[in-house]
Amino acid sequence: MARPYDVAVVGLGATGSQALLALARRGRRVVGLDRFTPPHAQGSSHGRSRIIRQAYYESPAYVPLVRDAWDRWEALARDAGQPLLQRTGGLMLGPAGGTLVPGAEASARAHGLAHQRLGAADLRRRFPQFQVGDATEALHEPMAGILDPEACIAGALGLAARAGATILPETPLTSIGNEPGVLRLATPSGPLEAGRVILAAGAWMPRLVRGTVPLAVERQVMWWFRPRTEAPWRAGTAPVFLWEWEPGRYFYGIPDQGAGVKVARHHDGPLADADDVDRTIAPAERADIRALVAQHLAGLEPDPADAVTCLYTNTPDHDFVVGPVPDEPRVLLASACSGHGFKFASTLGEVLARLACDEPAGFDLAPFAPARFLPRR
Ligand SMILES: Cc1cc2nc3c(=O)[nH]c(=O)nc-3n(C[C@H](O)[C@H](O)[C@H](O)COP(=O)(O)OP(=O)(O)OC[C@H]3O[C@@H](n4cnc5c(N)ncnc54)[C@H](O)[C@@H]3O)c2cc1C
């Protein structure tokens, strides 16, 4: 067998492609394998767009990561020669006593992010695309926008290959054997050896980490609605948005970049298995999103023009899993999803590369430690 790789990256989607690039740029002997040919539409990183926002209602702990990630996406766009990120501003809407608006404001204040609080009258004047009730408030932040997920992955993989990474598409990892000097990765096309392994297999992680981290895969549907007239919903005129439309329930939208306005519920989907997902869309799902759009958004055609399924991989606390497997520190886990991970991938790839090279992570990873799910002794 050939000399072992320094690092093997398993899964070349949002996170894995970035880790591969960061390792290749360090001059490491690195291999990346994927069960498909990325970018592809089987996992969690397809559908033309992802929101990036900074006033993070989920927790202020994410803000340093996303600020760093924004700079890295811009650098990737320059290096790849592609416009991967479009700034549109972002609107978080909901009740004043809800989770989203106060949470986003707390993050913005804690980290000095530019933001503006808007009441219903301001919203109606500035953003008539949104049909708000009198009790709806919002936080607007200028530093939010749209990432192109497929182009981000393709760009990172292209640069990684140029920097010397070996890329093996259509090569699923089936198991890892740990031996004293090396980790042995089994694949249908033969074994590979590596000193470290980064597992970034998205919705297939539950299978690979069974017994270590409790992950649940959730089926989601993304929808595209054509605007009746283009101008109000054009990306840049309209912001990306997230709306707490009922306490603790959310839907989001991404303005039109050519295919229509993308709208989807955030969570509320059924449990799924990545290898056995029902990709057909039920009439009841269509009726549900039609009603949500008709109630909240103005100027869109009532029927969606397109719809695609996608997969969230959720932790119980909806925080990421990033760090070493507790009893095998040579294997690093990266499950950055729970429906909000894409925006961080450029930074998490760098962080994983640092960990794989025994460098300081540069960020507080304690909230993401895989060990937090182990029973306390
Ligand atoms: C509908 C939807 C909307 C979302 N919207 C947003 C958003 O607006 N903003 C945001 O920040 N986040 C968003 N997210 C979340 C974000 O897209 C995910 O967190 C992110 O894409 C996950 O990246 P990943 O690298 O973990 O998985 P993926 O990008 O899916 O990559 C995993 C890769 O692993 C490969 N793989 C699996 N098993 C194996 C194996 N055994 N061997 C080799 N390779 C394997 C797969 O083929 C795949 O290519 C959204 C997610 C969905 C589904």
The ligand as a Tripos MOL2 file, in Angstrom:
@<TRIPOS>MOLECULE
LIG
   53    58     1     0     0
SMALL
NO_CHARGES

@<TRIPOS>ATOM
      1 C1        -33.0310   22.9770    2.8970 C.3       1 LIG1
      2 C2        -31.8280   23.4510    3.6440 C.ar      1 LIG1
      3 C3        -31.6300   24.8100    3.8130 C.ar      1 LIG1
      4 C4        -30.5540   25.2870    4.5560 C.ar      1 LIG1
      5 N1        -30.3580   26.6260    4.6580 N.ar      1 LIG1
      6 C5        -29.2520   27.1010    5.2690 C.ar      1 LIG1
      7 C6        -28.9650   28.4770    5.2460 C.ar      1 LIG1
      8 O1        -29.7200   29.2790    4.6760 O.2       1 LIG1
      9 N2        -27.8260   28.9060    5.8610 N.ar      1 LIG1
     10 C7        -26.9700   28.0470    6.4610 C.ar      1 LIG1
     11 O2        -25.9550   28.4920    7.0070 O.2       1 LIG1
     12 N3        -27.2170   26.7080    6.4790 N.ar      1 LIG1
     13 C8        -28.3240   26.2240    5.8840 C.ar      1 LIG1
     14 N4        -28.5740   24.8790    5.8380 N.ar      1 LIG1
     15 C9        -27.6490   23.9730    6.5120 C.3       1 LIG1
     16 C10       -26.4300   23.7050    5.6540 C.3       1 LIG1
     17 O3        -26.7570   23.6150    4.3040 O.3       1 LIG1
     18 C11       -25.7730   22.4560    6.1860 C.3       1 LIG1
     19 O4        -25.4220   22.6870    7.5310 O.3       1 LIG1
     20 C12       -24.5180   22.1070    5.4160 C.3       1 LIG1
     21 O5        -24.7730   22.0840    4.0420 O.3       1 LIG1
     22 C13       -24.0030   20.7620    5.8980 C.3       1 LIG1
     23 O6        -22.7600   20.5280    5.3030 O.3       1 LIG1
     24 P1        -22.0160   19.1370    5.5010 P.3       1 LIG1
     25 O7        -20.6750   19.3130    4.9510 O.co2     1 LIG1
     26 O8        -22.1850   18.6810    6.9150 O.co2     1 LIG1
     27 O9        -22.8840   18.1060    4.6180 O.3       1 LIG1
     28 P2        -22.9160   17.9540    3.0410 P.3       1 LIG1
     29 O10       -22.5800   19.2260    2.3720 O.co2     1 LIG1
     30 O11       -24.1950   17.2780    2.6980 O.co2     1 LIG1
     31 O12       -21.6970   16.9850    2.7460 O.3       1 LIG1
     32 C14       -21.6080   15.6700    3.2050 C.3       1 LIG1
     33 C15       -20.8930   14.8730    2.1410 C.3       1 LIG1
     34 O13       -20.5260   13.6200    2.6850 O.3       1 LIG1
     35 C16       -20.6380   12.6540    1.6620 C.3       1 LIG1
     36 N5        -20.6830   11.3280    2.2820 N.ar      1 LIG1
     37 C17       -21.6870   10.8320    3.0280 C.ar      1 LIG1
     38 N6        -21.3770    9.5900    3.4890 N.ar      1 LIG1
     39 C18       -20.1330    9.3380    3.0260 C.ar      1 LIG1
     40 C19       -19.2690    8.2220    3.1580 C.ar      1 LIG1
     41 N7        -19.6020    7.1500    3.8950 N.pl3     1 LIG1
     42 N8        -18.0780    8.2600    2.5220 N.ar      1 LIG1
     43 C20       -17.7280    9.3480    1.7810 C.ar      1 LIG1
     44 N9        -18.5170   10.4340    1.6280 N.ar      1 LIG1
     45 C21       -19.7010   10.4250    2.2500 C.ar      1 LIG1
     46 C22       -21.9020   13.0740    0.9430 C.3       1 LIG1
     47 O14       -21.9920   12.5220   -0.3540 O.3       1 LIG1
     48 C23       -21.7700   14.5820    0.9400 C.3       1 LIG1
     49 O15       -21.1520   15.0530   -0.2440 O.3       1 LIG1
     50 C24       -29.6470   24.3780    5.1230 C.ar      1 LIG1
     51 C25       -29.8370   22.9970    4.9320 C.ar      1 LIG1
     52 C26       -30.8950   22.5370    4.1900 C.ar      1 LIG1
     53 C27       -31.0850   21.0690    4.0130 C.3       1 LIG1
@<TRIPOS>BOND
     1     1     2 1
     2     2     3 ar
     3     2    52 ar
     4     3     4 ar
     5     4     5 ar
     6     4    50 ar
     7     5     6 ar
     8     6     7 ar
     9     6    13 1
    10     7     8 2
    11     7     9 ar
    12     9    10 ar
    13    10    11 2
    14    10    12 ar
    15    12    13 ar
    16    13    14 ar
    17    14    15 1
    18    14    50 ar
    19    15    16 1
    20    16    17 1
    21    16    18 1
    22    18    19 1
    23    18    20 1
    24    20    21 1
    25    20    22 1
    26    22    23 1
    27    23    24 1
    28    24    25 2
    29    24    26 1
    30    24    27 1
    31    27    28 1
    32    28    29 2
    33    28    30 1
    34    28    31 1
    35    31    32 1
    36    32    33 1
    37    33    34 1
    38    33    48 1
    39    34    35 1
    40    35    36 1
    41    35    46 1
    42    36    37 ar
    43    36    45 ar
    44    37    38 ar
    45    38    39 ar
    46    39    40 ar
    47    39    45 ar
    48    40    41 1
    49    40    42 ar
    50    42    43 ar
    51    43    44 ar
    52    44    45 ar
    53    46    47 1
    54    46    48 1
    55    48    49 1
    56    50    51 ar
    57    51    52 ar
    58    52    53 1
@<TRIPOS>SUBSTRUCTURE
     1 LIG1         1 GROUP 0 **** ****
